[in-house]
Amino acid sequence: MEQLDILVTLACIIGVIGAIVQIYPGLLIVSLAVGIWGAVTQGPWGWAMLAAAILTFIVASVGKYILAGKRLKNAGVANSSMMIGGVLAVVGFFVIPVIGAVVGFVAGVYLGEARRSRSGQQAWQSTVHALKSVGLAILVELFAALALSAAWGWAAWMT
């Protein structure tokens, strides 16, 4: 195994972990590593993996927002509540190490929906829908990172 293959393997592992924990851009790391491998390797497998890296990143990045947004819209969660959740997630990330972003997001969506609906029960239901949508977006990114990593592994083996 060449040094480049070892570096891409490590980047894929780090990227898949990033797709799960969502602290750093996991799919971007996998896509860049595989794309660079493709550009350096060249040949049919290299160019195919460069194209696959670009397409996978674009489709997954757009797709996760479309799927999550559609789910949120169908559940009736307001965009303003999601914005409040996002702002408090950033604040929470710095205030409470490790779990602060999740706590801030949940609190923000709940507060935004409670303000909007004037019902704690409705606010909690909307918060659960928001969490499920975030989970769906994470799964889309994770699947894309795993699929691209597996495709690269096959291409590296074939070259």
Secondary structure, 3 states (H helix, E strand, C coil): CCHHHHHHHHHHHHHHHHHHHCCCCHHHHHHHHHHHHHHHHCHHHHHHHHHHHHHHHHHHHHHHHHHHHHHHHHHCCCHHHHHHHHHHHHHHHHHCCCCHHHHHHHHHHHHHHHHHHCCHHHHHHHHHHHHHHHHHHHHHHHHHHHHHHHHHHHHHHHC
